[in-house]
Amino acid sequence: MSSRTSKLLAGALGVVGGLTALRFFAGQLVRQSVKIVMTDPYMENLAELLSASKRTGIQTIAETNLRAQKAQVLQRPLGSPRKFFDFDGLMFVSAHLDRQALPHTIPVDTETVIGPNSKKPLIVSTPLLVSGMAYKKALSDRAKYALALGSKLAGTSSNTGEGPYLPKERELAERLIIQYPRIPLHRTMDMLAQADALEIQLGQGASSSAAQDPYPHLVRPELPALRKSSDLPKVVSFLKQAGGGVPVGIKFSFTNNLEREIDLCLEAGVDFLALEGAQAATVGAAPILEDDFGLPTIVGLCRAVEHLQLRGVHNQVTLIVSGGFFSPGQCLKALALGANAIYLGTMALYALSHTQTTKSIPWEPPTQLVVDSGKQSHMLNWKRAGKHLGNYLISCTEEIKEGVRALGKHSLHQVDASDLVALDEPTSQLTGIPLAYSKRMVRTPLPSRG
C-alpha cells in the first residue's frame, strides 16, 4: 500500500471515528435533555414555554420582550399576523355543459383603465398594479428601481408612495402613479406634471390614518395641503390641473365610515378610489394599528361596490383595492365582486427579492435587503430584481386568464358575482353570493349503532 493511500485511509477512518463520537455525544445530550423535560417539576421545566406560548403565542411573547427592552412604540414590518375574514369562503363556478371552458390558445382581454372619465385615462395591460411604497420612509432606491422596472416589464404601473421623488424611478417606469401626501412634502409642480396618475394619500390599511411627521422645512407652501375634508375639492381640482388631465384619486383605509368618506370623494370629483383593508402591510407600524383598526378587505370591498352602484358611478370611478392579496385566485375573486384593479405590495417585495434573500438570511431577515438603510440593501441587484418582479406579475396575469377561460369567458370584464358561489353563511350574507348548499341539504347524523 502506497504512502498516499495509507494517509487517505487514515483520514477516512478518522472522519468515521469523529462522526461516531459526535453521534454518541449527541445521543447522550438528547437522552439527558428528554429525561430532564420528563422529570423536572413544571416550575423548573423548560416545557413550561410550550404551554405558555400555546396560550399567548410566540409572537406575543417576543413583542412583550421588545416592549420591555425599550419604552417605545413597536414598529412591526409586513402587517398583522391576525387571521381576518377573507375570500376563502368563495369558489368559482366551473363551466361544463351550460357554457364551455375556452382552450388555452384563446386570448383573454385583461386591459384595465384607471379613471375612464378623466382627460387622460391610465391604461394598463393587467389589473395588477404595484402599490405605493415610499423611498426613504420605507424602501431603498434600489428596491424602488426594481419595482419600477418590474412594472414596465409586465405592462402595468408602479407608484411612488409618499416619500421623496426619484427621477430614475420615473425613467424606469413606463406608467407611474405619483402620490400626493396630505401635507405636500417632497413634491414640486414639475414632478406632478410627470405623473400618469396622481393619488392623494390619506392613509393606508396597515397604519390607518396615523398622523404624518410634518418635516416643516420640507413642506411646499405653494402646494395645497389637505388638513380637513373641506380642503379636498380644492386639492383635487389643483391636481387635475397640475397633472394635465391625468386621473386623480384618493387612497385611504376601509373604515366603518366608508360610505360617508366615499361621498366626500365623489363630491370632490375624484377619478379613482384606492381603498385598503386591514390585511395590508407597511415597512413598520404600531401593532395596534395593524391588528385593531380598519375593516377586512372583503368587507370594505363589498360595501364600497354597493355604495358606488347606489350612487350610479360603479365602473366610472375606478375602484382599486389592496390588503392581503397573496394569489391570483384572490385577485380574481375581488375583481368578480366589483373591484376594477388590485394593488400588490408585500408580494411584489417577495417576488423582486426572490433568491437574493440569501444575501440576508440566515443572520438577518429578508426585509434588510429592501428597506432603506437595510444592512444588505446595497447588495440588491435591482435589474435582476426587476426582472423577477416582472415575471411574477406576468405569471399572475396569465393565471388569471386561465381562470377566466375556465369560466368560459373571453374578457376579464365579463367575470362578475354570478361566477361565484359561497361556502358558508357569513360569506354569503356579506357578499350576496348564493350558498353552495341550502339548509335542507344539511343532513341529520345517523343514530349510533352502539
C-alpha positions as CSV (number, residue, x, y, z in Angstrom):
1,M,0.0,0.0,0.0
2,S,1.4,3.4,-1.0
3,S,2.1,6.1,1.5
4,R,-0.6,8.4,-0.1
5,T,-3.2,5.6,0.1
6,S,-2.4,5.0,3.7
7,K,-2.8,8.6,4.5
8,L,-6.2,8.7,2.7
9,L,-7.4,5.6,4.6
10,A,-6.2,7.0,7.9
11,G,-8.0,10.2,7.2
12,A,-11.2,8.4,6.2
13,L,-11.1,6.3,9.4
14,G,-10.5,9.5,11.4
15,V,-13.6,11.1,9.9
16,V,-15.7,8.0,10.6
17,G,-14.4,7.9,14.1
18,G,-15.2,11.5,14.6
19,L,-18.7,11.1,13.3
20,T,-19.2,8.1,15.5
21,A,-18.1,10.1,18.6
22,L,-20.3,13.0,17.6
23,R,-23.2,10.7,17.2
24,F,-22.6,9.2,20.6
25,F,-22.3,12.6,22.4
26,A,-25.3,13.9,20.5
27,G,-27.4,10.9,21.6
28,Q,-26.3,11.3,25.2
29,L,-27.2,15.0,25.1
30,V,-30.7,14.3,23.6
31,R,-31.4,11.5,26.1
32,Q,-30.4,13.6,29.0
33,S,-32.4,16.6,27.8
34,V,-35.5,14.4,27.3
35,K,-35.1,12.9,30.7
36,I,-34.9,16.4,32.3
37,V,-38.0,17.6,30.5
38,M,-39.8,14.4,31.6
39,T,-38.9,14.7,35.3
40,D,-38.4,18.3,36.3
41,P,-41.3,20.0,38.1
42,Y,-43.3,22.3,35.9
43,M,-42.0,25.5,37.6
44,E,-38.4,24.4,36.7
45,N,-39.2,22.8,33.4
46,L,-38.4,24.4,30.0
47,A,-41.6,22.7,28.7
48,E,-43.5,25.4,30.5
49,L,-42.7,27.5,27.5
50,L,-44.8,25.2,25.3
51,S,-47.8,25.7,27.5
52,A,-47.3,29.4,27.8
53,S,-46.6,30.0,24.2
54,K,-49.6,28.0,23.1
55,R,-51.8,30.2,25.3
56,T,-50.4,33.6,24.1
57,G,-48.4,32.8,21.0
58,I,-44.7,33.1,20.3
59,Q,-45.1,36.5,18.6
60,T,-46.9,37.9,21.6
61,I,-44.1,36.8,23.9
62,A,-41.5,38.3,21.5
63,E,-43.3,41.6,21.3
64,T,-43.7,41.8,25.0
65,N,-40.0,41.4,25.4
66,L,-39.3,44.1,22.8
67,R,-41.6,46.5,24.6
68,A,-39.9,45.6,27.9
69,Q,-36.5,46.3,26.3
70,K,-37.3,49.9,25.3
71,A,-40.1,52.2,26.3
72,Q,-41.0,52.8,22.7
73,V,-43.9,52.0,20.3
74,L,-43.1,48.9,18.3
75,Q,-42.7,49.2,14.5
76,R,-43.8,45.8,13.2
77,P,-43.0,45.2,9.5
78,L,-45.1,43.5,6.9
79,G,-48.5,43.7,8.5
80,S,-50.6,41.9,11.0
81,P,-50.4,38.1,11.7
82,R,-54.1,38.1,12.6
83,K,-56.4,36.0,10.5
84,F,-59.1,38.2,9.1
85,F,-62.3,37.3,7.3
86,D,-61.3,36.9,3.7
87,F,-62.0,35.4,0.2
88,D,-61.6,31.7,1.3
89,G,-65.4,31.3,1.6
90,L,-65.9,31.8,-2.1
91,M,-65.4,29.5,-5.0
92,F,-65.8,29.9,-8.8
93,V,-68.5,28.1,-10.7
94,S,-66.8,25.8,-13.3
95,A,-68.1,25.9,-16.9
96,H,-69.1,22.4,-18.2
97,L,-72.4,22.0,-20.2
98,D,-74.3,25.3,-19.9
99,R,-71.2,27.0,-21.3
100,Q,-67.8,25.5,-22.2
101,A,-64.4,26.4,-20.9
102,L,-62.2,28.0,-23.5
103,P,-58.9,26.5,-24.9
104,H,-55.7,28.0,-23.6
105,T,-55.0,29.3,-27.1
106,I,-57.9,31.7,-26.9
107,P,-56.7,35.2,-25.9
108,V,-58.3,36.9,-22.9
109,D,-58.6,40.6,-22.5
110,T,-57.2,41.9,-19.2
111,E,-56.7,45.5,-20.2
112,T,-57.6,47.8,-17.3
113,V,-58.5,51.5,-17.4
114,I,-57.9,53.8,-14.4
115,G,-60.1,56.9,-14.5
116,P,-62.1,56.3,-17.7
117,N,-63.8,59.6,-17.4
118,S,-60.6,61.6,-17.0
119,K,-59.0,63.5,-19.9
120,K,-56.0,61.1,-20.0
121,P,-57.0,57.7,-18.6
122,L,-54.3,55.4,-17.3
123,I,-54.4,52.2,-19.4
124,V,-52.5,49.1,-18.3
125,S,-52.5,45.6,-19.7
126,T,-53.3,43.8,-16.4
127,P,-55.5,44.6,-13.3
128,L,-52.5,44.1,-11.1
129,L,-50.7,47.3,-10.1
130,V,-47.6,47.9,-7.9
131,S,-48.7,49.6,-4.7
132,G,-47.3,52.8,-3.2
133,M,-44.1,52.1,-1.1
134,A,-42.1,55.2,-0.2
135,Y,-38.5,55.8,-0.9
136,K,-36.5,56.6,2.3
137,K,-39.6,56.2,4.6
138,A,-39.8,52.6,3.6
139,L,-37.6,51.2,0.7
140,S,-34.2,51.8,-0.7
141,D,-33.6,53.4,-4.0
142,R,-32.6,50.0,-5.5
143,A,-35.9,48.5,-4.4
144,K,-37.8,51.3,-5.9
145,Y,-35.9,50.9,-9.2
146,A,-36.8,47.2,-9.2
147,L,-40.5,48.0,-8.6
148,A,-40.5,50.5,-11.5
149,L,-38.6,48.2,-13.9
150,G,-40.8,45.2,-13.0
151,S,-44.0,47.1,-13.6
152,K,-42.7,48.2,-17.0
153,L,-41.9,44.6,-18.0
154,A,-45.4,43.5,-17.0
155,G,-47.2,46.3,-18.8
156,T,-48.6,47.8,-15.6
157,S,-47.9,50.8,-13.3
158,S,-45.8,51.5,-10.3
159,N,-46.5,54.0,-7.5
160,T,-44.0,56.4,-5.9
161,G,-45.5,56.2,-2.4
162,E,-45.4,59.4,-0.3
163,G,-41.6,59.6,0.0
164,P,-39.0,61.7,-1.9
165,Y,-39.2,61.7,-5.7
166,L,-36.7,59.6,-7.6
167,P,-36.1,60.8,-11.2
168,K,-34.7,57.4,-12.1
169,E,-37.9,55.7,-10.9
170,R,-39.8,57.9,-13.4
171,E,-37.3,56.9,-16.1
172,L,-37.7,53.2,-15.5
173,A,-41.5,53.1,-15.0
174,E,-43.5,53.2,-18.2
175,R,-46.5,54.3,-16.2
176,L,-46.1,55.9,-12.8
177,I,-48.7,57.0,-10.2
178,I,-47.3,59.8,-8.1
179,Q,-48.7,60.0,-4.6
180,Y,-49.5,63.4,-3.1
181,P,-49.1,63.5,0.7
182,R,-51.7,65.2,2.9
183,I,-49.0,67.7,3.8
184,P,-47.2,68.5,0.5
185,L,-43.8,67.1,1.1
186,H,-41.1,66.3,-1.5
187,R,-43.3,67.5,-4.4
188,T,-43.0,70.2,-7.0
189,M,-45.1,71.3,-9.9
190,D,-42.6,69.8,-12.3
191,M,-42.9,66.4,-10.5
192,L,-46.7,66.4,-10.6
193,A,-46.6,67.2,-14.4
194,Q,-44.7,63.9,-15.0
195,A,-47.4,61.7,-13.5
196,D,-49.6,59.2,-15.3
197,A,-52.0,59.4,-12.4
198,L,-52.0,61.3,-9.1
199,E,-53.1,59.8,-5.8
200,I,-53.8,61.7,-2.7
201,Q,-52.6,59.7,0.3
202,L,-54.9,60.0,3.3
203,G,-54.0,56.7,5.0
204,Q,-53.4,53.0,4.5
205,G,-54.7,49.7,5.8
206,A,-51.7,48.8,7.9
207,S,-51.3,52.2,9.7
208,S,-54.8,53.7,9.5
209,S,-54.6,57.5,9.1
210,A,-51.8,57.9,11.6
211,A,-50.5,61.5,11.6
212,Q,-47.5,62.2,9.4
213,D,-44.4,63.9,10.7
214,P,-44.7,67.4,9.2
215,Y,-41.0,68.0,8.4
216,P,-41.7,71.8,8.3
217,H,-38.6,72.6,6.4
218,L,-39.7,70.3,3.5
219,V,-43.3,71.5,3.2
220,R,-44.0,73.3,-0.1
221,P,-46.2,76.2,0.8
222,E,-47.1,76.9,-2.8
223,L,-48.9,73.5,-2.9
224,P,-52.3,73.0,-1.2
225,A,-52.4,70.8,2.0
226,L,-55.3,68.5,2.9
227,R,-55.9,69.1,6.6
228,K,-59.7,68.8,6.7
229,S,-62.5,67.5,4.5
230,S,-63.3,70.9,3.1
231,D,-59.9,71.1,1.6
232,L,-60.5,68.1,-0.6
233,P,-62.3,69.7,-3.6
234,K,-59.6,72.4,-3.9
235,V,-56.7,69.8,-3.8
236,V,-58.4,67.5,-6.4
237,S,-59.0,70.5,-8.7
238,F,-55.4,71.6,-8.3
239,L,-54.0,68.2,-9.1
240,K,-56.2,67.8,-12.2
241,Q,-54.7,71.0,-13.5
242,A,-51.2,70.2,-12.4
243,G,-51.3,66.7,-13.9
244,G,-52.7,68.0,-17.2
245,G,-55.8,65.8,-17.1
246,V,-54.4,62.5,-15.7
247,P,-56.6,60.6,-13.3
248,V,-56.7,62.0,-9.7
249,G,-57.6,59.6,-6.9
250,I,-57.5,59.1,-3.2
251,K,-56.0,56.4,-1.1
252,F,-57.3,55.6,2.4
253,S,-58.2,52.6,4.5
254,F,-61.6,50.8,4.7
255,T,-63.4,52.0,7.8
256,N,-67.0,51.9,9.1
257,N,-67.4,55.5,7.9
258,L,-66.7,54.2,4.4
259,E,-69.9,55.4,2.6
260,R,-69.7,58.9,4.0
261,E,-66.0,59.2,3.0
262,I,-66.7,57.9,-0.5
263,D,-69.4,60.5,-0.9
264,L,-66.9,63.3,0.1
265,C,-64.5,61.9,-2.5
266,L,-67.2,61.8,-5.2
267,E,-68.3,65.3,-4.4
268,A,-64.7,66.4,-4.9
269,G,-64.7,64.9,-8.4
270,V,-62.1,62.1,-8.0
271,D,-61.4,59.7,-10.9
272,F,-60.5,56.7,-8.8
273,L,-60.5,55.3,-5.2
274,A,-57.6,53.3,-3.8
275,L,-59.0,51.6,-0.7
276,E,-57.0,49.3,1.5
277,G,-58.1,46.6,4.0
278,A,-56.7,45.7,7.4
279,Q,-54.7,42.8,5.9
280,A,-52.3,45.3,4.3
281,A,-48.7,45.7,5.3
282,T,-46.2,48.5,5.7
283,V,-42.5,48.7,6.4
284,G,-43.3,49.4,10.0
285,A,-46.4,50.4,12.0
286,A,-47.6,50.1,15.6
287,P,-49.2,46.6,16.1
288,I,-52.3,48.3,17.5
289,L,-52.8,50.0,14.1
290,E,-52.2,46.8,12.2
291,D,-54.3,44.5,14.4
292,D,-57.2,46.6,15.6
293,F,-58.1,49.3,13.1
294,G,-60.0,49.3,9.8
295,L,-62.0,46.6,8.1
296,P,-61.1,43.3,6.4
297,T,-60.6,43.9,2.7
298,I,-63.6,41.7,1.6
299,V,-65.9,43.6,3.9
300,G,-64.8,47.0,2.7
301,L,-64.8,45.9,-0.9
302,C,-68.5,44.7,-0.8
303,R,-69.6,47.9,1.0
304,A,-67.7,50.1,-1.4
305,V,-69.1,48.4,-4.5
306,E,-72.6,48.5,-3.2
307,H,-72.3,52.2,-2.5
308,L,-70.8,53.1,-5.8
309,Q,-73.6,51.2,-7.5
310,L,-76.1,53.1,-5.4
311,R,-74.5,56.4,-6.5
312,G,-74.6,55.2,-10.1
313,V,-70.8,55.6,-10.6
314,H,-69.5,52.0,-10.3
315,N,-67.0,51.3,-13.1
316,Q,-66.9,55.0,-13.9
317,V,-65.0,55.9,-10.8
318,T,-62.3,53.2,-10.7
319,L,-62.1,51.1,-7.6
320,I,-58.6,49.9,-6.7
321,V,-58.4,47.6,-3.7
322,S,-55.5,46.3,-1.7
323,G,-54.6,44.5,1.5
324,G,-53.8,40.8,1.8
325,F,-53.8,39.6,-1.8
326,F,-51.4,36.7,-2.0
327,S,-52.6,34.7,-5.0
328,P,-54.2,35.2,-8.5
329,G,-57.3,33.5,-7.3
330,Q,-57.9,36.0,-4.5
331,C,-57.4,38.8,-7.0
332,L,-59.9,37.4,-9.5
333,K,-62.5,36.9,-6.7
334,A,-62.1,40.6,-5.8
335,L,-62.5,41.6,-9.4
336,A,-65.6,39.4,-9.7
337,L,-67.1,41.2,-6.7
338,G,-66.7,44.6,-8.4
339,A,-63.1,45.8,-7.9
340,N,-61.5,47.2,-11.1
341,A,-57.8,46.7,-10.1
342,I,-55.6,45.3,-7.4
343,Y,-52.6,46.9,-5.7
344,L,-49.9,44.5,-4.7
345,G,-47.3,45.4,-2.1
346,T,-46.0,42.6,0.0
347,M,-46.0,40.0,-2.8
348,A,-44.2,42.4,-5.1
349,L,-41.4,42.7,-2.5
350,Y,-41.2,38.9,-2.1
351,A,-41.1,38.5,-5.9
352,L,-38.3,41.0,-6.5
353,S,-36.2,39.7,-3.6
354,H,-36.5,36.1,-4.9
355,T,-33.2,34.2,-4.5
356,Q,-31.4,37.4,-3.5
357,T,-32.8,36.9,0.0
358,T,-29.8,34.5,0.6
359,K,-27.8,37.7,0.9
360,S,-29.6,38.4,4.2
361,I,-30.6,35.0,5.6
362,P,-29.9,33.3,8.0
363,W,-28.5,36.1,10.1
364,E,-30.8,38.9,9.1
365,P,-34.5,38.9,7.9
366,P,-35.1,39.4,4.2
367,T,-36.5,42.9,4.8
368,Q,-32.9,44.1,5.3
369,L,-32.4,43.6,1.6
370,V,-35.1,46.1,0.5
371,V,-35.7,48.7,3.3
372,D,-33.8,52.0,3.3
373,S,-30.6,51.7,5.3
374,G,-31.1,47.9,5.5
375,K,-27.9,46.1,6.3
376,Q,-27.9,44.4,2.9
377,S,-29.8,46.9,0.9
378,H,-26.7,47.9,-1.0
379,M,-26.4,44.3,-2.2
380,L,-29.7,44.2,-4.1
381,N,-29.2,43.7,-7.8
382,W,-32.2,45.9,-8.9
383,K,-32.1,44.9,-12.5
384,R,-32.3,41.2,-11.7
385,A,-35.0,42.0,-9.0
386,G,-37.0,44.0,-11.6
387,K,-36.9,41.0,-14.0
388,H,-38.2,38.7,-11.3
389,L,-41.0,41.0,-10.3
390,G,-42.0,41.3,-14.0
391,N,-42.0,37.5,-14.2
392,Y,-44.2,37.3,-11.2
393,L,-46.8,39.9,-12.4
394,I,-46.9,38.3,-15.8
395,S,-47.3,34.8,-14.3
396,C,-50.2,36.0,-12.1
397,T,-51.9,37.7,-15.0
398,E,-51.6,34.6,-17.1
399,E,-53.1,32.5,-14.3
400,I,-56.0,35.0,-14.0
401,K,-56.5,34.4,-17.7
402,E,-56.7,30.7,-17.1
403,G,-59.4,31.3,-14.5
404,V,-61.4,33.5,-17.0
405,R,-61.1,30.8,-19.7
406,A,-62.3,28.1,-17.1
407,L,-65.4,30.3,-16.7
408,G,-66.0,30.2,-20.5
409,K,-65.4,33.9,-20.9
410,H,-63.2,35.9,-23.3
411,S,-62.6,39.0,-21.1
412,L,-61.8,39.8,-17.5
413,H,-64.6,42.3,-17.6
414,Q,-67.2,39.6,-18.3
415,V,-66.4,38.0,-14.9
416,D,-68.8,39.0,-12.1
417,A,-70.6,37.9,-9.0
418,S,-72.7,35.4,-10.9
419,D,-69.5,33.3,-11.4
420,L,-69.1,32.8,-7.6
421,V,-70.7,30.6,-5.0
422,A,-70.4,30.9,-1.2
423,L,-69.3,28.0,1.1
424,D,-70.6,29.4,4.3
425,E,-73.5,31.6,5.5
426,P,-71.4,34.6,6.8
427,T,-69.7,34.9,3.4
428,S,-73.0,34.6,1.6
429,Q,-74.7,37.2,3.8
430,L,-71.8,39.6,3.3
431,T,-71.3,39.3,-0.4
432,G,-74.9,38.5,-1.5
433,I,-73.4,35.4,-3.3
434,P,-75.8,32.3,-3.1
435,L,-74.7,29.4,-0.9
436,A,-73.5,26.2,-2.4
437,Y,-75.9,24.4,-0.2
438,S,-79.3,25.0,1.3
439,K,-80.4,24.3,4.9
440,R,-82.5,21.5,3.5
441,M,-79.3,19.7,2.5
442,V,-77.8,19.6,6.0
443,R,-78.3,16.0,6.9
444,T,-79.2,14.8,10.4
445,P,-76.4,12.5,11.7
446,L,-77.3,8.8,11.6
447,P,-78.1,7.2,15.0
448,S,-75.3,5.4,16.7
449,R,-75.2,1.7,16.4
450,G,-73.7,1.3,19.9
